[in-house]
Structures are given as C-alpha cells and as structure tokens.
C-alpha cells in the first residue's frame, strides 16, 4: 500500500557523540592509553598524495578492524 507523508518534520534533535558513550566505557580507556598515530607512518607509502579520491582516515579503519 502506498502511503504518503502528511506532515513534514517540524522539530530537530541535537545529539553530541560524546554523550552517547559512557565515561567508563572500554573504548574511552583504549583511546586514552593507546596512541594510534604510528599508523600514519606505516601506511603513508600506500597512498598517493596528488591523485585519486580522498581516503578514509587509516586510523579509523584500523580501529574498526581492531574492535
């Protein structure tokens, strides 16, 4: 059955990502004690600096794989 929206969105909700993760969450502890910046040096030669599309941050990709 085809249903059409009668009302348009009339309100907004603002959410901060920091508020979604508890203060004592494991991910916050990992981020506090481990410096992942070494990954940039490890993968720098794999990325082209003047050609291609913008990449996803390699640290983000590593963290997603790790977790």
ROFINU-310370 format. One record per residue: residue in three letters; residue number from 1; x, y, z of N, C-alpha, C in turn. Coordinates in nm, 4 decimals. Atoms other than C-alpha are relative to their C-alpha. Example, Ala and Ser with C-alpha at 12.3 -4.5 7.8 and 13.67 -1.06 7.14 Angstrom:
ROFINU-310370
<r type="ALA" seq="1" n_X="0.0890" n_Y="-0.1190" n_Z="0.0000" ca_X="1.2300" ca_Y="-0.4500" ca_Z="0.7800" c_X="0.0900" c_Y="0.1200" c_Z="0.0000"/>
<r type="SER" seq="2" n_X="-0.0820" n_Y="-0.1190" n_Z="-0.0060" ca_X="1.3670" ca_Y="-0.1060" ca_Z="0.7140" c_X="-0.0770" c_Y="0.1090" c_Z="0.0730"/>
end
This chain:
ROFINU-310370
<r type="UNK" seq="1" n_X="0.0837" n_Y="-0.1166" n_Z="0.0000" ca_X="0.0000" ca_Y="0.0000" ca_Z="0.0000" c_X="0.0890" c_Y="0.1240" c_Z="0.0000"/>
<r type="UNK" seq="2" n_X="-0.0754" n_Y="-0.1247" n_Z="0.0102" ca_X="0.1339" ca_Y="0.3418" ca_Z="-0.0928" c_X="-0.0503" c_Y="0.0972" c_Z="0.1050"/>
<r type="UNK" seq="3" n_X="0.0346" n_Y="-0.0967" n_Z="-0.1034" ca_X="0.1411" ca_Y="0.5830" ca_Z="0.1973" c_X="0.0810" c_Y="0.1266" c_Z="-0.0223"/>
<r type="UNK" seq="4" n_X="-0.0682" n_Y="-0.1273" n_Z="0.0168" ca_X="0.2249" ca_Y="0.9492" ca_Z="0.1641" c_X="0.0093" c_Y="0.0700" c_Z="0.1348"/>
<r type="UNK" seq="5" n_X="-0.0192" n_Y="-0.0738" n_Z="-0.1245" ca_X="0.3688" ca_Y="1.1553" ca_Z="0.4447" c_X="-0.0872" c_Y="0.1243" c_Z="-0.0010"/>
<r type="UNK" seq="6" n_X="0.0896" n_Y="-0.1151" n_Z="-0.0079" ca_X="0.1153" ca_Y="1.4128" ca_Z="0.5573" c_X="0.0683" c_Y="0.1195" c_Z="0.0652"/>
<r type="UNK" seq="7" n_X="-0.0666" n_Y="-0.1085" n_Z="-0.0726" ca_X="0.3327" ca_Y="1.6134" ca_Z="0.7934" c_X="0.1486" c_Y="0.0002" c_Z="-0.0312"/>
<r type="UNK" seq="8" n_X="-0.1436" n_Y="-0.0123" n_Z="0.0172" ca_X="0.6789" ca_Y="1.7432" ca_Z="0.7380" c_X="0.0640" c_Y="0.0059" c_Z="0.1383"/>
<r type="UNK" seq="9" n_X="-0.0709" n_Y="-0.0045" n_Z="-0.1266" ca_X="0.9425" ca_Y="1.7255" ca_Z="1.0065" c_X="-0.0013" c_Y="0.1423" c_Z="0.0539"/>
<r type="UNK" seq="10" n_X="0.0106" n_Y="-0.1338" n_Z="-0.0570" ca_X="0.8879" ca_Y="2.0152" ca_Z="1.2421" c_X="0.0937" c_Y="0.0211" c_Z="0.1182"/>
<r type="UNK" seq="11" n_X="-0.0906" n_Y="-0.0176" n_Z="-0.1126" ca_X="1.1492" ca_Y="1.9530" ca_Z="1.5100" c_X="0.1361" c_Y="-0.0619" c_Z="-0.0319"/>
<r type="UNK" seq="12" n_X="-0.1352" n_Y="0.0498" n_Z="0.0163" ca_X="1.5207" ca_Y="1.8868" ca_Z="1.5337" c_X="0.0501" c_Y="-0.0505" c_Z="0.1342"/>
<r type="UNK" seq="13" n_X="-0.0617" n_Y="0.0487" n_Z="-0.1219" ca_X="1.7213" ca_Y="1.6925" ca_Z="1.7842" c_X="0.1507" c_Y="0.0032" c_Z="-0.0183"/>
<r type="UNK" seq="14" n_X="-0.1448" n_Y="-0.0090" n_Z="0.0054" ca_X="2.0849" ca_Y="1.7710" ca_Z="1.8507" c_X="0.0595" c_Y="-0.0958" c_Z="0.1016"/>
<r type="UNK" seq="15" n_X="-0.0617" n_Y="0.0987" n_Z="-0.0878" ca_X="2.2948" ca_Y="1.4903" ca_Z="1.9924" c_X="0.1505" c_Y="0.0102" c_Z="-0.0169"/>
<r type="UNK" seq="16" n_X="-0.1461" n_Y="0.0006" n_Z="0.0037" ca_X="2.6626" ca_Y="1.5047" ca_Z="2.0827" c_X="0.0468" c_Y="-0.1442" c_Z="0.0128"/>
<r type="UNK" seq="17" n_X="-0.0497" n_Y="0.1371" n_Z="-0.0055" ca_X="2.8524" ca_Y="1.1833" ca_Z="2.0157" c_X="0.0641" c_Y="-0.0312" c_Z="0.1343"/>
<r type="UNK" seq="18" n_X="-0.0619" n_Y="0.0205" n_Z="-0.1308" ca_X="3.0389" ca_Y="1.2296" ca_Z="2.3439" c_X="-0.1023" c_Y="-0.0432" c_Z="0.1046"/>
<r type="UNK" seq="19" n_X="0.1046" n_Y="0.0357" n_Z="-0.0957" ca_X="2.7090" ca_Y="1.1938" ca_Z="2.5281" c_X="-0.0506" c_Y="-0.1437" c_Z="-0.0198"/>
<r type="UNK" seq="20" n_X="0.0498" n_Y="0.1339" n_Z="0.0290" ca_X="2.6343" ca_Y="0.8578" ca_Z="2.3646" c_X="0.0867" c_Y="-0.1107" c_Z="0.0590"/>
<r type="UNK" seq="21" n_X="-0.0922" n_Y="0.1003" n_Z="-0.0535" ca_X="2.9389" ca_Y="0.6782" ca_Z="2.5098" c_X="0.0255" c_Y="0.0325" c_Z="0.1467"/>
<r type="UNK" seq="22" n_X="-0.0188" n_Y="-0.0205" n_Z="-0.1434" ca_X="2.9631" ca_Y="0.6339" ca_Z="2.8865" c_X="0.1447" c_Y="0.0338" c_Z="0.0318"/>
<r type="UNK" seq="23" n_X="-0.1337" n_Y="-0.0431" n_Z="-0.0416" ca_X="3.2615" ca_Y="0.7821" ca_Z="3.0700" c_X="0.0936" c_Y="-0.1179" c_Z="0.0273"/>
<r type="UNK" seq="24" n_X="-0.0853" n_Y="0.1141" n_Z="-0.0362" ca_X="3.3883" ca_Y="0.4391" ca_Z="3.1852" c_X="-0.0011" c_Y="-0.1116" c_Z="-0.1052"/>
<r type="UNK" seq="25" n_X="0.0075" n_Y="0.0992" n_Z="0.1073" ca_X="3.3396" ca_Y="0.2612" ca_Z="2.8520" c_X="0.1407" c_Y="-0.0441" c_Z="-0.0425"/>
<r type="UNK" seq="26" n_X="-0.1277" n_Y="0.0562" n_Z="0.0406" ca_X="3.6228" ca_Y="0.0364" ca_Z="2.7294" c_X="0.0637" c_Y="0.0786" c_Z="-0.1145"/>
<r type="UNK" seq="27" n_X="-0.0548" n_Y="-0.0746" n_Z="0.1138" ca_X="3.6629" ca_Y="0.2360" ca_Z="2.4078" c_X="0.0659" c_Y="0.1303" c_Z="0.0436"/>
<r type="UNK" seq="28" n_X="-0.0622" n_Y="-0.1226" n_Z="-0.0517" ca_X="3.7370" ca_Y="0.5531" ca_Z="2.6043" c_X="0.1339" c_Y="-0.0319" c_Z="0.0651"/>
<r type="UNK" seq="29" n_X="-0.1257" n_Y="0.0394" n_Z="-0.0643" ca_X="4.0046" ca_Y="0.3698" ca_Z="2.8031" c_X="0.1061" c_Y="-0.0324" c_Z="-0.1046"/>
<r type="UNK" seq="30" n_X="-0.0945" n_Y="0.0321" n_Z="0.1076" ca_X="4.1657" ca_Y="0.2352" ca_Z="2.4869" c_X="0.0511" c_Y="0.1274" c_Z="-0.0651"/>
<r type="UNK" seq="31" n_X="-0.0387" n_Y="-0.1257" n_Z="0.0648" ca_X="4.1655" ca_Y="0.5808" ca_Z="2.3291" c_X="0.0917" c_Y="0.0827" c_Z="0.0896"/>
<r type="UNK" seq="32" n_X="-0.0808" n_Y="-0.0776" n_Z="-0.0943" ca_X="4.3200" ca_Y="0.7316" ca_Z="2.6424" c_X="0.1436" c_Y="-0.0524" c_Z="0.0094"/>
<r type="UNK" seq="33" n_X="-0.1309" n_Y="0.0583" n_Z="-0.0278" ca_X="4.6127" ca_Y="0.4889" ca_Z="2.6733" c_X="0.0798" c_Y="-0.0428" c_Z="-0.1240"/>
<r type="UNK" seq="34" n_X="-0.0711" n_Y="0.0443" n_Z="0.1202" ca_X="4.6985" ca_Y="0.3897" ca_Z="2.3152" c_X="0.0019" c_Y="0.1125" c_Z="-0.1023"/>
<r type="UNK" seq="35" n_X="-0.0170" n_Y="-0.1027" n_Z="0.1026" ca_X="4.8367" ca_Y="0.6362" ca_Z="2.0639" c_X="0.0094" c_Y="-0.0695" c_Z="-0.1359"/>
<r type="UNK" seq="36" n_X="0.0072" n_Y="0.0667" n_Z="0.1295" ca_X="4.7382" ca_Y="0.5191" ca_Z="1.7173" c_X="0.0654" c_Y="0.0810" c_Z="-0.1123"/>
<r type="UNK" seq="37" n_X="-0.0567" n_Y="-0.0851" n_Z="0.1044" ca_X="4.9266" ca_Y="0.7931" ca_Z="1.5317" c_X="0.1123" c_Y="-0.0684" c_Z="-0.0783"/>
<r type="UNK" seq="38" n_X="-0.1049" n_Y="0.0718" n_Z="0.0721" ca_X="5.2017" ca_Y="0.5457" ca_Z="1.4345" c_X="-0.0513" c_Y="-0.0604" c_Z="-0.1302"/>
<r type="UNK" seq="39" n_X="0.0601" n_Y="0.0614" n_Z="0.1192" ca_X="4.9621" ca_Y="0.4054" ca_Z="1.1745" c_X="0.0220" c_Y="0.0881" c_Z="-0.1230"/>
<r type="UNK" seq="40" n_X="-0.0216" n_Y="-0.0909" n_Z="0.1134" ca_X="5.0034" ca_Y="0.7154" ca_Z="0.9563" c_X="0.1360" c_Y="-0.0240" c_Z="-0.0652"/>
<r type="UNK" seq="41" n_X="-0.1336" n_Y="0.0268" n_Z="0.0539" ca_X="5.3763" ca_Y="0.6456" ca_Z="0.9192" c_X="0.0055" c_Y="-0.1342" c_Z="-0.0713"/>
<r type="UNK" seq="42" n_X="-0.0015" n_Y="0.1345" n_Z="0.0578" ca_X="5.3109" ca_Y="0.2795" ca_Z="0.8402" c_X="-0.0679" c_Y="-0.0064" c_Z="-0.1370"/>
<r type="UNK" seq="43" n_X="0.0782" n_Y="0.0105" n_Z="0.1236" ca_X="5.0626" ca_Y="0.3429" ca_Z="0.5581" c_X="0.0240" c_Y="0.1149" c_Z="-0.0979"/>
<r type="UNK" seq="44" n_X="-0.0202" n_Y="-0.1187" n_Z="0.0850" ca_X="5.1915" ca_Y="0.6698" ca_Z="0.4106" c_X="0.0409" c_Y="-0.0365" c_Z="-0.1422"/>
<r type="UNK" seq="45" n_X="-0.0475" n_Y="0.0369" n_Z="0.1336" ca_X="5.3653" ca_Y="0.4986" ca_Z="0.1171" c_X="-0.1074" c_Y="-0.0700" c_Z="-0.0838"/>
<r type="UNK" seq="46" n_X="0.1072" n_Y="0.0692" n_Z="0.0720" ca_X="5.0408" ca_Y="0.3213" ca_Z="0.0225" c_X="-0.1015" c_Y="0.0963" c_Z="-0.0622"/>
<r type="UNK" seq="47" n_X="0.0944" n_Y="-0.0999" n_Z="0.0488" ca_X="4.8537" ca_Y="0.6447" ca_Z="-0.0537" c_X="0.0693" c_Y="0.0970" c_Z="-0.0943"/>
<r type="UNK" seq="48" n_X="-0.0505" n_Y="-0.0985" n_Z="0.0951" ca_X="4.9034" ca_Y="0.8795" ca_Z="-0.3475" c_X="-0.0369" c_Y="0.1393" c_Z="0.0510"/>
<r type="UNK" seq="49" n_X="0.0240" n_Y="-0.1333" n_Z="-0.0545" ca_X="4.9369" ca_Y="1.2451" ca_Z="-0.2454" c_X="-0.0656" c_Y="0.0951" c_Z="-0.0989"/>
<r type="UNK" seq="50" n_X="0.0518" n_Y="-0.0960" n_Z="0.0972" ca_X="4.8228" ca_Y="1.4046" ca_Z="-0.5708" c_X="-0.0970" c_Y="-0.0599" c_Z="-0.1012"/>
<r type="UNK" seq="51" n_X="0.0885" n_Y="0.0632" n_Z="0.0962" ca_X="4.5863" ca_Y="1.1618" ca_Z="-0.7414" c_X="-0.1004" c_Y="-0.0872" c_Z="0.0750"/>
<r type="UNK" seq="52" n_X="0.0999" n_Y="0.0885" n_Z="-0.0583" ca_X="4.2671" ca_Y="0.9712" ca_Z="-0.6645" c_X="-0.0976" c_Y="0.0712" c_Z="0.0918"/>
<r type="UNK" seq="53" n_X="0.1025" n_Y="-0.0542" n_Z="-0.0887" ca_X="3.9776" ca_Y="1.0180" ca_Z="-0.4296" c_X="0.0557" c_Y="0.0151" c_Z="0.1419"/>
<r type="UNK" seq="54" n_X="-0.0422" n_Y="-0.0125" n_Z="-0.1397" ca_X="4.0124" ca_Y="1.1323" ca_Z="-0.0682" c_X="-0.0222" c_Y="-0.1330" c_Z="0.0730"/>
<r type="UNK" seq="55" n_X="0.0083" n_Y="0.1281" n_Z="-0.0693" ca_X="4.0733" ca_Y="0.8394" ca_Z="0.1628" c_X="-0.0743" c_Y="0.0118" c_Z="0.1317"/>
<r type="UNK" seq="56" n_X="0.0507" n_Y="0.0083" n_Z="-0.1367" ca_X="3.9084" ca_Y="0.7291" ca_Z="0.4827" c_X="0.1222" c_Y="-0.0001" c_Z="0.0904"/>
<r type="UNK" seq="57" n_X="-0.1120" n_Y="-0.0081" n_Z="-0.0940" ca_X="4.1321" ca_Y="0.8008" ca_Z="0.7799" c_X="0.0474" c_Y="-0.1410" c_Z="0.0354"/>
<r type="UNK" seq="58" n_X="-0.0495" n_Y="0.1351" n_Z="-0.0271" ca_X="4.3567" ca_Y="0.4919" ca_Z="0.8178" c_X="-0.0077" c_Y="-0.0387" c_Z="0.1473"/>
<r type="UNK" seq="59" n_X="0.0139" n_Y="0.0320" n_Z="-0.1426" ca_X="4.3424" ca_Y="0.5180" ca_Z="1.1969" c_X="-0.1419" c_Y="-0.0472" c_Z="0.0289"/>
<r type="UNK" seq="60" n_X="0.1390" n_Y="0.0420" n_Z="-0.0178" ca_X="3.9640" ca_Y="0.4915" ca_Z="1.1829" c_X="-0.0197" c_Y="-0.1410" c_Z="-0.0536"/>
<r type="UNK" seq="61" n_X="0.0115" n_Y="0.1343" n_Z="0.0567" ca_X="3.9893" ca_Y="0.1879" ca_Z="0.9565" c_X="0.0642" c_Y="-0.1046" c_Z="0.0910"/>
<r type="UNK" seq="62" n_X="-0.0682" n_Y="0.0916" n_Z="-0.0904" ca_X="4.2368" ca_Y="0.0240" ca_Z="1.1934" c_X="-0.0810" c_Y="-0.0238" c_Z="0.1265"/>
<r type="UNK" seq="63" n_X="0.0795" n_Y="0.0145" n_Z="-0.1217" ca_X="4.0220" ca_Y="0.0921" ca_Z="1.4984" c_X="-0.1251" c_Y="-0.0835" c_Z="-0.0257"/>
<r type="UNK" seq="64" n_X="0.1188" n_Y="0.0800" n_Z="0.0317" ca_X="3.7148" ca_Y="-0.0537" ca_Z="1.3259" c_X="0.0361" c_Y="-0.1469" c_Z="-0.0119"/>
<r type="UNK" seq="65" n_X="-0.0449" n_Y="0.1381" n_Z="0.0134" ca_X="3.9102" ca_Y="-0.3683" ca_Z="1.2405" c_X="0.0367" c_Y="-0.0585" c_Z="0.1360"/>
<r type="UNK" seq="66" n_X="-0.0418" n_Y="0.0450" n_Z="-0.1329" ca_X="4.0554" ca_Y="-0.3936" ca_Z="1.5905" c_X="-0.1189" c_Y="-0.0319" c_Z="0.0888"/>
<r type="UNK" seq="67" n_X="0.1138" n_Y="0.0161" n_Z="-0.0892" ca_X="3.7241" ca_Y="-0.3565" ca_Z="1.7637" c_X="-0.1071" c_Y="-0.0870" c_Z="-0.0598"/>
end
